[in-house]
Amino acid sequence: MNNVPMRVGLIGLGAVGQSVIQLLNQHASREISVVAALVRDRSRVRETSGTNLVTCLDGLLDARPEVVIEAGGHDALRAFGPRVLRAQCELIMISIGALADPALEREIICAAGEGDVRARVVSGAIGGLDALTAAALGGLTAVTHTTRKPASTLLSDADAANLSESREIFRGTAREAALKFPESVNVAAAVSLAGIGFDRTLVRVVADPTIDRNQHEVYAEGVFGTLRVMIGNVPSEANARTARLVAMSAVSALLQRRSSIVIG
């Protein structure tokens, strides 16, 4: 095994980025070093553990990361993702709803080829993507992703207060969903990329007055049989709209790069 610490860069240091640093300090402080984080405002108070903060991509790349985690949102992935890949840095993408834009998806693929590195989609707030990717090889006939959220996060205060049972507020393709709910449907994008694509994956968004945390359910049918994955996410303490599992999935992807045995 390589004893030299892995050099990691971060794009964004909000709830997810700070959680990534905390998890690395807990589980891989000797194996992985965060060499820099790209932020808009260095003066903002954060849990950074002494991380080098930079305000431009050149500053991040000057720190010579071998892998960069994008945790800055859809605009950050658009602005910086292709340049990171062309600089021969592996890119771990979290804000993958942005890939519902076909032009950006093509640019990411081309940039990864030019840099001879990988752009990796992490599972984020869902599980089962490994099984879905495998099932797609045999042929998938249908994939449905249902997101259930507390009614207060999707409806006006008055409508949420009057809602007595669950209400479907959106049904359409994953591409439509990712563009309509850009801050909350990264999961649908991950499911689409793992399975049958943005235009064939059906997404349902449901306001549910009986739940207090976001739930995701993926149902797939195909030659392999049927698959159903359901998860109820505990939100991040720093941002209630972000699941704790998102940062965990990014750190897990880093650890897999050095692991002797890779599961899934």
C-alpha positions in Angstrom: 0.0 0.0 0.0 1.1 3.6 -0.7 2.2 5.2 2.6 2.2 8.8 1.1 -0.9 10.6 2.2 -3.5 11.1 -0.6 -3.7 14.8 -1.5 -7.3 16.0 -1.7 -8.8 19.3 -2.7 -12.3 20.6 -1.9 -14.6 22.8 -4.0 -17.0 24.3 -1.5 -16.8 24.3 2.3 -20.4 24.4 3.4 -22.2 21.7 5.3 -20.9 18.8 3.2 -17.3 20.1 2.9 -17.0 20.7 6.6 -18.4 17.2 7.3 -15.9 15.7 4.9 -13.0 17.3 6.8 -14.5 16.1 10.1 -14.9 12.5 8.9 -11.3 12.5 7.5 -10.0 13.7 10.8 -11.8 10.9 12.5 -11.1 8.0 10.1 -8.1 8.8 7.9 -6.0 11.6 9.3 -2.8 9.9 8.4 -3.8 8.5 5.0 -5.5 11.5 3.5 -4.6 15.2 3.6 -6.9 18.0 2.5 -4.4 20.4 0.9 -6.8 23.2 0.0 -10.5 24.2 -0.2 -11.9 26.6 -2.8 -14.3 29.1 -1.2 -16.0 32.4 -2.1 -15.2 34.1 1.2 -12.2 33.2 3.4 -13.5 35.4 6.3 -16.6 33.3 6.8 -16.5 31.2 10.1 -16.1 27.5 9.4 -14.9 24.3 11.0 -11.9 24.0 8.8 -9.3 22.4 11.1 -6.6 24.6 9.6 -7.4 23.8 6.0 -5.8 26.1 3.4 -8.5 28.3 2.0 -8.2 29.7 -1.6 -10.6 31.8 -3.6 -9.7 30.8 -7.2 -9.3 27.5 -8.9 -5.7 28.2 -9.8 -5.0 28.4 -6.1 -6.6 25.0 -5.6 -4.7 23.4 -8.4 -1.4 25.0 -7.2 -1.8 22.9 -4.1 -1.4 19.8 -6.3 -4.3 17.7 -5.3 -4.6 14.2 -6.9 -8.4 14.1 -6.4 -10.9 16.9 -5.9 -14.3 16.6 -4.2 -16.9 19.0 -5.7 -19.3 20.0 -2.9 -20.1 23.5 -4.0 -23.4 23.1 -5.8 -24.5 22.9 -9.5 -22.9 26.2 -10.5 -19.6 25.2 -9.0 -19.6 21.9 -10.9 -20.3 23.8 -14.2 -17.6 26.4 -13.5 -14.8 24.2 -12.2 -15.5 20.5 -12.9 -14.1 20.4 -16.5 -11.0 22.4 -15.6 -10.2 20.1 -12.7 -10.4 17.1 -15.0 -8.3 18.7 -17.7 -5.7 19.4 -15.0 -5.4 15.6 -14.5 -7.1 15.6 -11.2 -9.7 12.9 -10.5 -13.1 14.5 -9.7 -15.6 13.2 -7.2 -19.0 14.9 -8.0 -21.7 15.5 -5.5 -23.9 18.1 -7.3 -24.7 15.8 -10.1 -28.2 17.2 -10.8 -26.2 19.7 -13.0 -25.5 16.8 -15.4 -29.2 17.0 -16.5 -27.8 19.6 -18.8 -26.6 17.4 -21.8 -23.9 20.0 -22.7 -22.3 19.8 -19.3 -22.5 16.0 -19.2 -20.6 15.9 -22.6 -18.1 18.4 -21.4 -17.3 16.5 -18.2 -16.9 13.3 -20.3 -14.6 15.0 -22.8 -12.6 16.7 -20.1 -12.0 13.4 -18.2 -10.7 12.0 -21.5 -8.4 14.9 -22.1 -7.0 14.7 -18.6 -6.9 10.8 -18.6 -8.7 10.7 -15.3 -12.1 9.7 -13.9 -15.1 11.8 -13.0 -16.9 9.8 -10.3 -20.5 10.0 -9.2 -21.0 9.1 -5.6 -24.1 7.7 -4.2 -24.8 10.7 -2.0 -28.2 10.3 -0.2 -29.2 7.0 -1.7 -27.9 3.4 -1.8 -28.1 0.5 -4.2 -26.4 2.2 -7.2 -24.0 -0.6 -7.6 -26.8 -3.1 -8.0 -28.7 -0.7 -10.4 -25.6 -0.3 -12.5 -25.1 -4.1 -12.7 -28.8 -4.6 -13.6 -28.5 -2.1 -16.4 -26.1 -4.4 -18.2 -28.8 -7.0 -18.6 -31.5 -4.5 -19.5 -33.8 -2.4 -17.4 -37.4 -1.9 -18.4 -38.4 0.7 -15.8 -36.9 2.8 -13.0 -39.0 5.0 -10.6 -37.5 7.2 -8.0 -39.9 8.6 -5.4 -38.8 11.4 -3.1 -41.0 12.0 0.0 -40.4 15.2 2.0 -42.1 16.9 4.9 -44.9 19.0 3.6 -43.5 22.2 5.1 -40.4 21.9 2.9 -42.4 21.8 -0.4 -45.5 23.8 0.2 -46.5 27.2 1.6 -47.1 27.4 5.3 -50.9 27.5 4.8 -51.0 24.6 2.4 -48.7 22.5 4.6 -50.9 23.2 7.6 -54.0 22.1 5.8 -52.5 18.9 4.3 -53.9 15.8 6.0 -52.5 13.1 3.6 -49.6 12.8 1.2 -49.8 14.8 -2.1 -47.8 14.1 -5.2 -46.7 17.5 -6.4 -44.5 16.4 -9.3 -44.3 13.5 -11.8 -42.0 13.5 -14.8 -38.6 12.5 -16.1 -35.5 12.8 -14.0 -34.2 15.5 -16.4 -37.3 17.6 -15.7 -37.0 17.0 -12.0 -33.4 17.9 -11.8 -34.0 21.2 -13.5 -37.1 22.0 -11.5 -35.7 21.0 -8.1 -32.0 21.8 -8.5 -31.2 21.8 -4.8 -32.9 18.5 -3.9 -32.9 16.0 -6.7 -29.2 15.1 -7.0 -30.4 11.6 -5.9 -32.6 11.3 -9.0 -29.6 12.3 -11.2 -27.4 9.6 -9.6 -30.2 7.0 -10.1 -30.6 8.1 -13.7 -26.8 7.8 -14.5 -26.6 4.4 -12.9 -29.7 3.0 -14.7 -31.6 4.1 -17.8 -30.8 7.7 -18.1 -32.4 11.1 -17.4 -35.2 10.8 -20.0 -36.4 7.3 -19.1 -36.2 7.5 -15.3 -39.6 8.4 -13.7 -39.4 10.8 -10.7 -42.2 11.4 -8.2 -42.0 14.2 -5.6 -44.4 13.8 -2.7 -45.3 16.2 0.1 -46.0 14.1 3.2 -47.3 15.6 6.4 -46.6 12.4 8.4 -42.8 12.4 8.1 -40.1 14.6 9.6 -37.2 13.6 7.3 -36.6 13.1 3.6 -37.2 9.7 2.2 -36.1 8.2 -1.1 -37.3 5.0 -2.7 -36.0 3.5 -5.9 -37.9 0.8 -7.7 -36.4 -0.9 -10.8 -37.6 -3.8 -13.1 -35.6 -5.6 -15.7 -34.1 -8.9 -16.9 -32.5 -9.4 -13.5 -35.8 -9.2 -11.6 -36.9 -6.3 -9.4 -35.1 -4.1 -7.0 -36.4 -1.8 -4.3 -34.2 0.5 -2.2 -35.6 2.8 0.5 -33.8 5.2 2.8 -34.9 7.8 5.4 -32.1 10.3 5.7 -31.0 12.1 8.9 -30.3 15.7 7.9 -26.9 17.4 8.5 -26.8 19.4 11.6 -25.3 22.3 9.6 -27.9 22.2 6.8 -31.3 20.5 7.2 -31.6 20.2 3.4 -28.5 18.0 3.2 -28.3 14.4 4.3 -25.5 13.3 6.6 -24.9 10.4 4.2 -23.7 12.7 1.4 -20.4 13.5 3.1 -20.0 9.9 4.2 -20.3 8.7 0.6 -17.6 11.1 -0.6 -15.2 10.0 2.1 -16.0 6.4 1.4 -15.0 7.0 -2.2 -11.7 8.4 -1.1 -11.0 5.4 1.1 -11.8 3.0 -1.7 -9.0 4.5 -3.8 -6.5 3.1 -1.3 -8.3 0.0 -0.1 -7.0 -3.5 -0.8 -10.5 -4.8 -1.0 -13.3 -2.8 -2.6 -16.9 -3.7 -1.9 -19.6 -2.9 -4.4 
